[in-house]
Amino acid sequence: MRVTMIGAGYVGLVSGACFADFGHQVTCIDKDSRRVGALKRGEIPIFEPGLAELVEANVGQGRLEFTDQMSSVAQAEVVFIAVGTPSRRGDGYADLSFVYEAVREIAPQLAKTAVTVTKSTVPVGTGDEIERILREMRPDAELQVVSNPEFLREGAAIQDFKHPDRIVIGTDDPRARTALAEIYRPLYLNAAPMFYVSRRTAELVKYASNAFLATKITFINEIADLCEQVGADVQDIARGMGLDNRIGSKFLHPGPGFGGSCFPKDATALLKTAQDHGVALRIVETVSAVNDQRKRAMARKVVAALGGSVRGKTIAVLGLAFKPNTDDTRDSPSIPLITALQDLGAIVRAYDPAGMEQAKPALPAIHYCGSAYAAAEGAAALVIATEWEQFRALDLVRLKSVMAQPVIVDLRNIYRIDEMKRAAFRYVAVGRGGAE
Ligand SMILES: NC(=O)c1ccc[n+]([C@@H]2O[C@H](COP(=O)([O-])OP(=O)(O)OC[C@H]3O[C@@H](n4cnc5c(N)ncnc54)[C@H](O)[C@@H]3O)[C@@H](O)[C@H]2O)c1
């Protein structure tokens, strides 16, 4: 099928490349002409494992192209919208200006029977407004609007896109269903469940899923706090809970609080939707508030590990991206952690394998280093903020030799307590009562 993707970011670029890999003819349109220029030169503007190879192969075989020109929308049978929906400044509602702008831009170009599909995460009812705009601008056409929220995870995006737990399709229209079934046919053949629901339901499934996952993380984080007080080990508790099939082991990893480009903003946007409809989502409200406080509280953990003050001390932070295998630092827990350490007078040296450029606007006054060991030089403490593979087996002897003091604050629990004891590090982890 002929598919157009509006927005070539984390979701649009991965989805576009995967659709092309399924055999569809895909054009990715992005209004950022520098991004399009880079893509045309074969440069991938984001860090996502496997993406460069996938894009190169599909461009080479003539199924994937990039442009900043909307005119190419005219040939598409299906147009996906995958532009950003960040939190609106000031009030926390989802900022839908990019979505509506894209809709107004594609409307004059759309073929008369084109299907428009929202892949961006949008509040319930957004599809109705998109349909209203399209009908107003194109009274001549029989346009359909579908919700098809995306569940991929950055860092494992291609695997997730090609092996999804489910594909949610929100539409009551048989023609639109057929078009989406055709697009996803290769996955359907692989037995990925196609879950057909109403458009409003599809929009809300996405928010409910993200809010639930955020709740699981926050739950185990609070249990971790309790573990620290009572001398229990949250790692074993998470394992003990996760072995229960009704609970499941995923998203039970304690840490510095959830971040990233989705969970925080989606939880807030869901709360706004609920408030507008007179419904109190108290669990999500609490999750959001607890998580906000937690990020800065991690700085107090570092202060405590250093005996009550970080003023004038150098702190090494490993990891700026909100999780491993991505360069995305949007709402990364490292940012409030580092800002708080700076507020308390610390000098911060940091290293991240992929996210340093992205972190610079939010963290202009830290020392960006070329490796974990370079960051550790002269540090009174080393904080592991993101669990990149390369941080899992650091040479502890080398680390100790360059640091001012042997103190590690492991906010991702990636080291064994006995290992740290043997290496004579003061080791502070999350929710492991016996760590110190
Ligand atoms: N990042 C994720 O892991 C993820 C996962 C699932 C869902 N989502 C959702 O998908 C959506 C996109 O997220 P993202 O992380 O890919 O965003 P992003 O910021 O990485 O990419 C958005 C792209 O859209 C482009 N754009 C904006 N307006 C445009 C327009 N009018 N025409 C053409 N291009 C335009 C921007 O230039 C940018 O390149 C969001 O709603 C997000 O919540 C994201």
The ligand as an ORCA input file, in Angstrom:
! r2SCAN-3c Opt
* xyz 0 1
  N       8.788      8.084     21.817
  C       8.122      6.991     22.187
  O       8.688      6.043     22.723
  C       6.641      6.896     21.937
  C       6.003      5.667     22.095
  C       4.636      5.576     21.844
  C       3.939      6.719     21.478
  N       4.578      7.904     21.362
  C       3.818      9.080     20.924
  O       4.091      9.280     19.543
  C       4.070     10.680     19.258
  C       5.391     11.097     18.622
  O       6.416     10.916     19.563
  P       7.961     10.971     19.169
  O       8.719     10.612     20.376
  O       8.170     10.208     17.908
  O       8.116     12.535     18.836
  P       9.365     13.306     18.209
  O       9.364     14.627     18.828
  O      10.562     12.420     18.264
  O       8.999     13.436     16.658
  C       7.974     14.232     16.154
  C       8.399     14.690     14.761
  O       7.259     15.313     14.143
  C       7.733     16.408     13.363
  N       6.599     17.317     13.094
  C       5.920     18.103     13.965
  N       4.922     18.754     13.336
  C       4.951     18.360     12.035
  C       4.185     18.680     10.882
  N       3.159     19.529     10.939
  N       4.513     18.090      9.720
  C       5.550     17.235      9.628
  N       6.315     16.898     10.680
  C       6.017     17.445     11.871
  C       8.842     17.014     14.196
  O       9.709     17.790     13.403
  C       9.521     15.738     14.761
  O      10.570     15.299     13.924
  C       3.761     11.380     20.563
  O       2.387     11.598     20.649
  C       4.192     10.373     21.596
  O       3.502     10.522     22.817
  C       5.915      8.017     21.561
*
